[in-house]
């Protein structure tokens, strides 16, 4: 098994890509901490993994919440090998694409949440002799669009660059840090315009493979970067986008 003996914490893992990744990690032998604000769904996701799963309530925008989540992971499973910073919100539900309130909320969850996850996972990984951090960015962190609040693009671009910075700063500690950039995927809970069928059909015309991706296709990419198979890969960005960024 590709993650035998590993312990991982995945933020935003009660649903979507996070839940898919948690299931895949468990199948590959990892102990998985589900971190999410959705307690009912998060506990269900953890329970479905049996003794390999554990739920912690996690608000990624709150430093104390991250501290508690890492401490609970250490208490329950004894170490931390992998962090997946998956929690995030879309910018396509905002009616006002120049809303300052939306800017602050999206940046706080998507970029500050990722920063705090990295910050508080690093000491536990250093104590463990190394680890792997996988940050969920997006193709929207590389290219712009005309129907999504610019905070989404800005936040995901921040994730892309903080990944490279953290990779350089922590390579000496045997901690690898990489980013995943999904393209068109099933609509998120927080999606707005990008969940509209007409909008999705239009966007598909810019995807060379002419289909949306599946959450398991992202989870397989996360699994690879989290595993020892990627032992010489750090500071990299992996596009899971059907070729969209190749145009």
Number of C-alpha atoms within 10 A of each C-alpha: 10 16 23 14 11 21 25 27 29 23 30 26 30 26 18 19 24 27 24 20 26 31 22 19 28 22 16 17 16 23 28 30 29 32 32 25 18 16 16 11 17 24 19 15 24 24 15 13 17 11 11 20 24 24 25 24 19 24 20 29 20 15 18 14 18 25 16 15 27 25 17 16 24 14 10 12 17 12 18 29 26 27 26 28 29 26 26 24 18 21 25 20 18 18 14 12 17 12 13 11 9 20 19 11 15 25 23 19 19 27 27 20 25 30 22 19 28 22 14 18 23 22 14 19 21 17 12 16 13 20 29 28 29 29 27 27 33 26 22 20 19 14 10 14 9 8 16 22 23 22 24 26 24 20 25 27 20 19 27 26 16 21 28 18 13 21 23 15 13 17 15 11 16 18 24 29 31 28 28 25 22 24 22 21 20 16 15 15 11 14 17 17 18 23 17 11 10 11 12 18 14 10 16 17 12 16 19 14 13 14 17 17 17 17 17 17 17 24 23 16 19 24 22 15 26 27 19 14 12 14 15 9 15 24 19 17 21 18 20 23 24 19 14 20 17 9 7
